[in-house]
Amino acid sequence: MSQEQPIKHVDEETKPHDPNSHSNVVASQTEPVGVQGMKEIQSSPLGTRLEQKGEITIGEALEATALTAGHRPVDYSDAAAIQAAEVRATGRTNIVPGGVAAAAQSAATRNARLPRDEDKTKLGEILSDASSKLPSDKPVTRRDAEGVIGAELRNDPNLCTRPGGVAASVAAAARLNQTNANANNNQNKLN
């Protein structure tokens, strides 16, 4: 093996990949990205919202993706993750016409046909106003993050999530919400 190739541990090579085990993905694959995403969310307008309201919604987590990965062209795994997020935010099982999932799916289909990245629709164009495009929204939970991560993984040819992408931003928001909820519970116990 050359020094440039990553070294896999034997247990990772022999362990079968379970794409349905999303709880491990939340903790492991998105952790470094999640920390970066959390720092970016905390220093953004969403961080102010977290301090004021105590929670980050799914729509706001999608908007955070526009900040962290907005320059990337939308692909099918992004569209699937956005659709999973929209379904969880709205409680609907179908795509909202004119919503963020419909726009992402259209952009992914169009982008697949275009050879040059500069001609492709970017995540930032789709997600910059995500909260206002959702007919309803809710605070992000760990379960929401697991569903979005699963959708992104299933639709990525390499079965991985992207740093700063939709899954990473939703996972970071879920962790922030959980951390904030735990802090509030501890504060209430002290009072």
Stockholm file with secondary structure:
# STOCKHOLM 1.0

chainA/1-191         MSQEQPIKHVDEETKPHDPNSHSNVVASQTEPVGVQGMKEIQSSPLGTRLEQKGEITIGEALEATALTAGHRPVDYSDAAAIQAAEVRATGRTNIVPGGVAAAAQSAATRNARLPRDEDKTKLGEILSDASSKLPSDKPVTRRDAEGVIGAELRNDPNLCTRPGGVAASVAAAARLNQTNANANNNQNKLN
#=GR chainA/1-191 SS CCTTSCCCCHHHHHSCCCTTCHHHHHHTTTHHHHHHHHHHHHTSHHHHHHHHHSCCBHHHHHHHHHHHHTTSBCCHHHHHHHHHHHHHHHCCSSCCTTSHHHHHHHHHHHHHHCSCGGGSCBHHHHHTTHHHHSSSCCBCCHHHHHHHHHHHHHTSTTSCCCTTSHHHHHHHHHHHHHHHHHHHHHHHHHC
#=GC SS_cons         CCTTSCCCCHHHHHSCCCTTCHHHHHHTTTHHHHHHHHHHHHTSHHHHHHHHHSCCBHHHHHHHHHHHHTTSBCCHHHHHHHHHHHHHHHCCSSCCTTSHHHHHHHHHHHHHHCSCGGGSCBHHHHHTTHHHHSSSCCBCCHHHHHHHHHHHHHTSTTSCCCTTSHHHHHHHHHHHHHHHHHHHHHHHHHC
//
